[in-house]
Amino acid sequence: MNILDLPSTKLFVSDLQHCEKSSDVINPNVKSVNWEMKVLGRKKIFGCVWVQGLVVQKTDKGDEIVLDDGTGTARIVGCDKVPPACPRVKPGQYAMVIGVMTAGGPEPTIRGIKIQDLSGCMIAESMWMLEVIDCADT
């Protein structure tokens, strides 16, 4: 079992800015760094994170992008290591990123596992806020 077997938690970048590393274990069979945050007064533990937003910057090497979801920006690293079946995203595209958070703070850092351009999906951006809010209760 590996990190890909864990569910991805849909979050806003602003949520990631206030997360802390957790000593709690989600699954003892998966070696991963877990993070925790408070949601509606309850502690929420997660390993994999799912964010969506506009790609506002990409490094010349193509190994990093900056994603803006409207609540903040996150650095996405390791983009060059994402499987080649996932087309590379460019600035101006609306994208989905699933990955592992490596640092919190004002601009959280996520090591990308899956990055996908959602620009062609007309409702992806408008539905995202509702999806995250809906997931906050679980």
C-alpha positions in Angstrom: 0.0 0.0 0.0 1.3 3.5 -0.8 0.2 7.2 -0.6 -1.9 6.8 -3.8 -4.2 4.4 -1.9 -5.2 7.1 0.5 -8.2 9.4 -0.4 -7.3 13.0 -1.5 -8.8 15.7 0.7 -10.3 18.6 -1.3 -9.1 21.9 0.3 -8.7 25.6 -0.4 -5.1 26.9 -0.4 -6.1 29.2 2.5 -6.8 26.0 4.5 -3.4 24.7 3.8 -1.8 27.9 5.1 -3.0 27.0 8.6 -2.1 23.3 8.7 0.4 21.7 10.9 2.3 18.4 10.7 0.5 15.7 12.6 1.8 12.8 14.6 -1.5 10.9 14.0 -1.4 8.0 11.6 -4.1 7.7 8.9 -3.1 4.2 7.8 -0.3 2.3 9.5 0.5 0.5 6.2 1.3 3.8 4.4 4.4 5.7 5.2 3.6 9.4 4.8 3.7 12.7 6.5 0.2 13.6 7.7 -1.1 17.1 8.3 -3.9 18.4 10.5 -6.3 21.3 10.5 -9.4 22.4 12.4 -12.7 22.2 10.4 -15.9 23.3 12.2 -14.1 22.8 15.5 -13.0 19.3 14.7 -9.5 18.1 13.9 -9.1 16.8 10.3 -6.1 14.7 9.4 -5.0 14.2 5.8 -2.1 12.8 3.8 -3.0 13.6 0.1 -4.5 16.9 -0.9 -6.5 18.0 -3.9 -6.5 21.6 -5.0 -7.7 23.4 -8.1 -7.0 26.8 -9.4 -5.4 29.0 -12.1 -1.8 28.4 -13.1 -0.3 31.8 -12.7 3.4 30.9 -13.1 5.7 28.2 -14.4 9.4 27.9 -14.0 11.6 27.8 -17.2 12.6 24.2 -16.4 8.9 23.2 -16.0 9.5 21.6 -12.6 7.4 24.1 -10.6 4.1 26.0 -11.0 2.2 28.4 -8.8 -1.5 27.8 -8.5 -4.0 30.4 -7.4 -7.4 29.2 -6.2 -8.7 32.6 -5.3 -8.0 32.1 -1.6 -4.2 32.1 -1.9 -1.3 30.6 -3.9 0.5 27.3 -3.6 3.8 26.2 -5.1 3.5 22.9 -6.8 6.9 21.1 -7.1 8.0 18.0 -9.0 5.8 18.8 -12.0 8.5 17.2 -14.3 8.1 13.9 -12.4 4.3 13.6 -13.0 3.6 10.7 -15.4 3.9 11.8 -19.0 0.2 10.7 -19.7 -0.7 13.9 -17.9 -0.2 16.8 -20.3 1.9 19.7 -18.9 -0.1 22.7 -17.8 0.7 26.2 -18.7 0.0 29.7 -17.2 -3.6 30.8 -17.7 -5.0 27.2 -17.6 -7.4 26.1 -14.8 -5.8 22.9 -13.3 -6.4 20.2 -10.7 -3.4 19.1 -8.6 -3.4 16.0 -6.4 -0.3 15.7 -4.2 1.5 15.5 -0.9 1.9 18.7 1.1 5.6 19.3 2.0 5.3 22.7 3.7 2.6 24.9 5.1 2.7 28.7 5.7 1.8 31.7 3.6 2.5 29.8 0.3 2.1 26.1 0.9 4.2 23.6 -1.1 2.7 20.5 -2.7 4.6 17.7 -4.4 2.4 16.9 -7.4 1.3 13.4 -8.1 -1.3 14.1 -10.7 -1.7 17.4 -12.5 -4.5 17.9 -15.0 -5.7 20.8 -17.2 -9.4 21.3 -16.5 -9.8 24.4 -18.8 -12.0 22.4 -21.2 -14.5 21.5 -18.4 -16.9 24.4 -18.3 -18.2 23.8 -14.8 -15.0 22.7 -13.0 -14.1 26.2 -11.8 -17.6 27.2 -10.8 -18.3 24.0 -8.9 -15.0 23.8 -7.1 -15.9 26.1 -4.1 -19.1 24.1 -3.6 -17.2 20.8 -3.7 -14.7 21.9 -1.1 -17.4 23.3 1.2 -19.5 20.1 0.8 -16.4 18.0 1.8 -15.8 20.1 4.9 -18.4 18.2 6.9 -16.9 14.8 6.3 
